[in-house]
Amino acid sequence: MRSICSEEREERLTQATASIPSAILWFLLATLVITVMALGICLPRRNNRGQVITLVVITALLTTTLCIIRDVDRPFGGIINVEPGAITEVERQATRDFLAHHTATDLPCDDQGNRENV
């Protein structure tokens, strides 16, 4: 039987993994490329400065949106990077608070998240 601590640790690991499958990101990227190419082909050959600028801006915005979606979905890597220091500080505070209220007992889990037999 798995301990409560192990189950909670597994849930945290599940939440830390990417939730958007790579196939969906590739599909969105392919859709972006096809859309931009189709719009580019439809542009007039002459006097198209405004349309080209608009196409470039839309392409940049959609590409940035895809990059942000991918980066937010993977918080422990990429441009937006959550350092382990924040979670380490939360762990330290939780341990301190537990020990302040339960000085005579040990922590209920070992370093691997398994319940210790007390």
C-alpha positions, -999 to 999 in steps of 0.1 A, spaced: 0 0 0 14 34 -10 17 60 16 -1 94 16 32 112 12 41 91 -19 8 99 -35 11 136 -28 47 136 -42 34 117 -73 7 143 -78 32 172 -76 53 155 -102 23 150 -124 14 187 -121 50 197 -130 50 178 -163 38 194 -195 1 190 -201 -1 201 -238 10 171 -260 38 178 -285 15 168 -313 -9 196 -305 20 222 -305 33 208 -338 -3 210 -353 -6 246 -341 28 255 -356 19 238 -389 -15 257 -389 4 290 -384 28 283 -412 0 273 -436 -20 304 -426 9 328 -431 19 312 -464 -17 314 -477 -21 350 -466 13 358 -482 3 343 -515 -29 364 -515 -11 397 -512 -10 420 -542 23 422 -561 24 460 -560 16 486 -534 15 460 -507 36 477 -480 7 479 -455 -4 443 -461 32 430 -457 36 449 -425 3 436 -412 13 400 -422 46 404 -404 30 417 -372 3 390 -372 30 363 -378 51 377 -349 21 379 -326 9 343 -333 45 329 -331 50 347 -298 17 333 -285 28 297 -294 61 303 -277 44 316 -245 19 287 -244 48 262 -247 69 280 -222 41 284 -196 33 247 -200 69 238 -190 76 261 -160 109 244 -150 126 250 -183 126 275 -211 125 313 -210 101 315 -181 121 294 -157 109 286 -121 140 280 -100 138 252 -74 147 278 -48 111 288 -44 98 253 -37 128 247 -14 119 277 6 83 265 9 95 231 20 118 247 46 89 268 60 65 238 61 91 218 80 97 247 104 60 251 110 54 214 115 83 211 140 70 242 158 37 224 165 50 188 168 84 191 185 82 156 200 75 138 167 95 133 136 84 142 101 59 117 88 79 110 55 115 103 46 135 121 19 118 100 -8 83 108 3 76 74 19 58 73 53 83 63 80 73 37 105 73 54 139 
